Amino acid sequence: MSLTTKRKVTEKKLAANRANGRKSRGAVTPEGKARAAKANLRHGFYSQADQEVLLALGEDPAEYRRMMKSLETDLAEAMEAQVVGSIGRTFWRMQRAARIQDGLALKRVRKGMEMEEFVASPRRCTFFKPTRPCAPCIGRSTTPIHLPRPRTSRT
């Protein structure tokens, strides 16, 4: 069961959709088919054409060949290099995440302190004439104070 309501399509719109659907059936020429195949490349994980994907993603095919060659010659050494690289990248990302988290926490603390200072600081009453205090200020023996009302935008 869907939580969203299905759009109702009028007969006129349905006829237009069917007519437009008959006009185009995708690429016909080999060049057009090749262009369409490359159009939706995102990560290349399931691609059959390794060289084209490497170039399209901005990766170095020569580096890929060197890695494959090192795997063929000495698997243990190549795997060790790959594992060390992966561990290094993982630790660096963990440290980056900690720095980001610390920065966000510090930002929240600073914002909270600013709000506390704002709430605690007395402000002169600006809603009425200086001779007449507003309702929150009535009965005070000192200068009328309160937090100003938030301004609303007029649109």
Short mmCIF file of the C-alpha atoms (twelve columns), coordinates in Angstrom:
data_MODEL
# 
_entry.id   MODEL 
# 
loop_
_atom_site.group_PDB 
_atom_site.id 
_atom_site.type_symbol 
_atom_site.label_atom_id 
_atom_site.label_alt_id 
_atom_site.label_comp_id 
_atom_site.label_asym_id 
_atom_site.label_seq_id 
_atom_site.Cartn_x 
_atom_site.Cartn_y 
_atom_site.Cartn_z 
_atom_site.pdbx_PDB_model_num 
ATOM 1   C CA . MET A 1   0.000  0.000   0.000   1 
ATOM 2   C CA . SER A 2   1.435  3.337   -1.036  1 
ATOM 3   C CA . LEU A 3   1.309  6.352   1.246   1 
ATOM 4   C CA . THR A 4   1.300  8.755   -1.681  1 
ATOM 5   C CA . THR A 5   -1.730 9.307   -3.816  1 
ATOM 6   C CA . LYS A 6   -1.478 8.348   -7.454  1 
ATOM 7   C CA . ARG A 7   -1.846 11.189  -9.917  1 
ATOM 8   C CA . LYS A 8   -4.886 11.064  -12.131 1 
ATOM 9   C CA . VAL A 9   -4.053 11.390  -15.823 1 
ATOM 10  C CA . THR A 10  -6.657 12.866  -18.098 1 
ATOM 11  C CA . GLU A 11  -7.527 11.158  -21.380 1 
ATOM 12  C CA . LYS A 12  -6.046 14.090  -23.301 1 
ATOM 13  C CA . LYS A 13  -2.730 13.852  -21.405 1 
ATOM 14  C CA . LEU A 14  -2.658 10.066  -21.835 1 
ATOM 15  C CA . ALA A 15  -3.144 10.401  -25.597 1 
ATOM 16  C CA . ALA A 16  -0.362 13.004  -25.777 1 
ATOM 17  C CA . ASN A 17  1.991  10.751  -23.784 1 
ATOM 18  C CA . ARG A 18  1.316  7.826   -26.112 1 
ATOM 19  C CA . ALA A 19  1.838  9.956   -29.221 1 
ATOM 20  C CA . ASN A 20  5.134  11.301  -27.897 1 
ATOM 21  C CA . GLY A 21  6.217  7.793   -26.906 1 
ATOM 22  C CA . ARG A 22  5.863  6.595   -30.508 1 
ATOM 23  C CA . LYS A 23  8.134  9.368   -31.788 1 
ATOM 24  C CA . SER A 24  11.357 8.379   -29.976 1 
ATOM 25  C CA . ARG A 25  12.696 4.961   -29.127 1 
ATOM 26  C CA . GLY A 26  16.231 5.947   -28.156 1 
ATOM 27  C CA . ALA A 27  19.520 5.893   -30.013 1 
ATOM 28  C CA . VAL A 28  19.621 4.145   -33.383 1 
ATOM 29  C CA . THR A 29  23.152 4.668   -34.712 1 
ATOM 30  C CA . PRO A 30  26.183 2.950   -33.141 1 
ATOM 31  C CA . GLU A 31  27.595 6.388   -32.192 1 
ATOM 32  C CA . GLY A 32  24.345 7.354   -30.501 1 
ATOM 33  C CA . LYS A 33  24.204 4.044   -28.643 1 
ATOM 34  C CA . ALA A 34  27.791 4.481   -27.436 1 
ATOM 35  C CA . ARG A 35  27.028 8.025   -26.276 1 
ATOM 36  C CA . ALA A 36  23.897 6.846   -24.455 1 
ATOM 37  C CA . ALA A 37  25.846 4.063   -22.746 1 
ATOM 38  C CA . LYS A 38  28.345 6.604   -21.346 1 
ATOM 39  C CA . ALA A 39  25.708 9.155   -20.345 1 
ATOM 40  C CA . ASN A 40  24.728 7.570   -17.034 1 
ATOM 41  C CA . LEU A 41  28.168 6.474   -15.786 1 
ATOM 42  C CA . ARG A 42  28.344 6.996   -12.023 1 
ATOM 43  C CA . HIS A 43  30.948 4.739   -10.467 1 
ATOM 44  C CA . GLY A 44  31.889 2.109   -13.060 1 
ATOM 45  C CA . PHE A 45  31.652 -0.842  -10.646 1 
ATOM 46  C CA . TYR A 46  29.823 -3.075  -13.132 1 
ATOM 47  C CA . SER A 47  31.332 -1.786  -16.354 1 
ATOM 48  C CA . GLN A 48  32.676 -4.165  -18.981 1 
ATOM 49  C CA . ALA A 49  35.005 -1.626  -20.649 1 
ATOM 50  C CA . ASP A 50  37.706 -0.972  -18.032 1 
ATOM 51  C CA . GLN A 51  39.869 1.442   -20.045 1 
ATOM 52  C CA . GLU A 52  36.986 3.692   -21.071 1 
ATOM 53  C CA . VAL A 53  35.642 3.829   -17.519 1 
ATOM 54  C CA . LEU A 54  39.053 4.679   -16.076 1 
ATOM 55  C CA . LEU A 55  39.441 7.557   -18.504 1 
ATOM 56  C CA . ALA A 56  35.852 8.761   -18.018 1 
ATOM 57  C CA . LEU A 57  36.294 8.824   -14.227 1 
ATOM 58  C CA . GLY A 58  39.617 10.667  -14.480 1 
ATOM 59  C CA . GLU A 59  41.683 7.710   -13.311 1 
ATOM 60  C CA . ASP A 60  45.059 6.693   -14.707 1 
ATOM 61  C CA . PRO A 61  44.969 3.486   -16.789 1 
ATOM 62  C CA . ALA A 62  48.758 3.148   -16.433 1 
ATOM 63  C CA . GLU A 63  48.413 3.131   -12.633 1 
ATOM 64  C CA . TYR A 64  45.754 0.430   -12.932 1 
ATOM 65  C CA . ARG A 65  48.075 -1.676  -15.125 1 
ATOM 66  C CA . ARG A 66  50.948 -1.234  -12.612 1 
ATOM 67  C CA . MET A 67  48.705 -2.397  -9.777  1 
ATOM 68  C CA . MET A 68  47.579 -5.445  -11.730 1 
ATOM 69  C CA . LYS A 69  51.188 -6.260  -12.643 1 
ATOM 70  C CA . SER A 70  52.287 -6.003  -8.987  1 
ATOM 71  C CA . LEU A 71  49.456 -8.336  -7.986  1 
ATOM 72  C CA . GLU A 72  50.596 -10.834 -10.575 1 
ATOM 73  C CA . THR A 73  54.275 -10.746 -9.530  1 
ATOM 74  C CA . ASP A 74  54.005 -10.646 -5.740  1 
ATOM 75  C CA . LEU A 75  50.512 -10.997 -4.345  1 
ATOM 76  C CA . ALA A 76  51.469 -10.721 -0.653  1 
ATOM 77  C CA . GLU A 77  53.456 -7.498  -1.108  1 
ATOM 78  C CA . ALA A 78  50.752 -5.950  -3.301  1 
ATOM 79  C CA . MET A 79  48.030 -6.899  -0.828  1 
ATOM 80  C CA . GLU A 80  50.057 -5.463  2.039   1 
ATOM 81  C CA . ALA A 81  50.416 -2.164  0.187   1 
ATOM 82  C CA . GLN A 82  46.675 -2.093  -0.529  1 
ATOM 83  C CA . VAL A 83  45.758 -2.897  3.086   1 
ATOM 84  C CA . VAL A 84  48.172 -0.294  4.455   1 
ATOM 85  C CA . GLY A 85  46.715 2.304   2.072   1 
ATOM 86  C CA . SER A 86  43.155 1.421   3.056   1 
ATOM 87  C CA . ILE A 87  43.960 1.557   6.766   1 
ATOM 88  C CA . GLY A 88  45.704 4.905   6.333   1 
ATOM 89  C CA . ARG A 89  42.747 6.413   4.441   1 
ATOM 90  C CA . THR A 90  40.322 5.036   7.024   1 
ATOM 91  C CA . PHE A 91  42.251 6.498   9.964   1 
ATOM 92  C CA . TRP A 92  42.529 9.846   8.190   1 
ATOM 93  C CA . ARG A 93  38.759 9.921   7.562   1 
ATOM 94  C CA . MET A 94  38.089 8.998   11.206  1 
ATOM 95  C CA . GLN A 95  40.294 11.880  12.358  1 
ATOM 96  C CA . ARG A 96  38.551 14.216  9.894   1 
ATOM 97  C CA . ALA A 97  35.151 13.137  11.250  1 
ATOM 98  C CA . ALA A 98  36.349 13.806  14.821  1 
ATOM 99  C CA . ARG A 99  37.572 17.277  13.823  1 
ATOM 100 C CA . ILE A 100 34.255 18.049  12.143  1 
ATOM 101 C CA . GLN A 101 32.322 16.785  15.162  1 
ATOM 102 C CA . ASP A 102 34.476 18.835  17.560  1 
ATOM 103 C CA . GLY A 103 33.995 21.915  15.394  1 
ATOM 104 C CA . LEU A 104 30.221 21.488  15.328  1 
ATOM 105 C CA . ALA A 105 30.107 20.997  19.096  1 
ATOM 106 C CA . LEU A 106 32.211 24.110  19.655  1 
ATOM 107 C CA . LYS A 107 29.957 26.070  17.302  1 
ATOM 108 C CA . ARG A 108 26.881 24.956  19.264  1 
ATOM 109 C CA . VAL A 109 28.493 25.889  22.587  1 
ATOM 110 C CA . ARG A 110 29.426 29.336  21.284  1 
ATOM 111 C CA . LYS A 111 25.933 29.870  19.903  1 
ATOM 112 C CA . GLY A 112 24.417 28.793  23.236  1 
ATOM 113 C CA . MET A 113 26.677 31.188  25.150  1 
ATOM 114 C CA . GLU A 114 25.700 34.037  22.818  1 
ATOM 115 C CA . MET A 115 22.021 33.269  23.430  1 
ATOM 116 C CA . GLU A 116 22.521 33.208  27.217  1 
ATOM 117 C CA . GLU A 117 24.322 36.573  27.066  1 
ATOM 118 C CA . PHE A 118 21.530 37.983  24.919  1 
ATOM 119 C CA . VAL A 119 18.835 36.790  27.292  1 
ATOM 120 C CA . ALA A 120 20.701 38.034  30.362  1 
ATOM 121 C CA . SER A 121 21.538 41.498  29.012  1 
ATOM 122 C CA . PRO A 122 18.983 44.236  29.862  1 
ATOM 123 C CA . ARG A 123 17.503 46.147  26.960  1 
ATOM 124 C CA . ARG A 124 15.677 49.447  27.006  1 
ATOM 125 C CA . CYS A 125 11.965 49.211  26.281  1 
ATOM 126 C CA . THR A 126 11.348 50.244  22.664  1 
ATOM 127 C CA . PHE A 127 7.691  49.347  22.217  1 
ATOM 128 C CA . PHE A 128 6.167  52.409  23.843  1 
ATOM 129 C CA . LYS A 129 7.165  55.977  24.525  1 
ATOM 130 C CA . PRO A 130 9.972  56.281  27.096  1 
ATOM 131 C CA . THR A 131 7.522  57.829  29.576  1 
ATOM 132 C CA . ARG A 132 5.239  54.748  29.502  1 
ATOM 133 C CA . PRO A 133 6.753  51.286  30.091  1 
ATOM 134 C CA . CYS A 134 5.335  48.201  28.446  1 
ATOM 135 C CA . ALA A 135 3.433  45.527  30.406  1 
ATOM 136 C CA . PRO A 136 6.474  43.391  31.394  1 
ATOM 137 C CA . CYS A 137 8.223  46.508  32.708  1 
ATOM 138 C CA . ILE A 138 5.375  47.896  34.868  1 
ATOM 139 C CA . GLY A 139 6.139  47.801  38.563  1 
ATOM 140 C CA . ARG A 140 9.909  47.951  38.194  1 
ATOM 141 C CA . SER A 141 11.662 50.646  40.130  1 
ATOM 142 C CA . THR A 142 14.517 50.897  37.600  1 
ATOM 143 C CA . THR A 143 14.560 51.708  33.926  1 
ATOM 144 C CA . PRO A 144 12.024 49.583  32.035  1 
ATOM 145 C CA . ILE A 145 13.732 46.552  30.482  1 
ATOM 146 C CA . HIS A 146 12.698 43.453  28.576  1 
ATOM 147 C CA . LEU A 147 13.634 41.436  25.507  1 
ATOM 148 C CA . PRO A 148 12.549 43.109  22.296  1 
ATOM 149 C CA . ARG A 149 9.941  41.374  20.163  1 
ATOM 150 C CA . PRO A 150 11.260 39.558  17.112  1 
ATOM 151 C CA . ARG A 151 10.726 41.539  13.949  1 
ATOM 152 C CA . THR A 152 8.385  40.050  11.413  1 
ATOM 153 C CA . SER A 153 9.022  40.469  7.724   1 
ATOM 154 C CA . ARG A 154 6.392  42.297  5.764   1 
ATOM 155 C CA . THR A 155 5.715  40.721  2.413   1 
# 
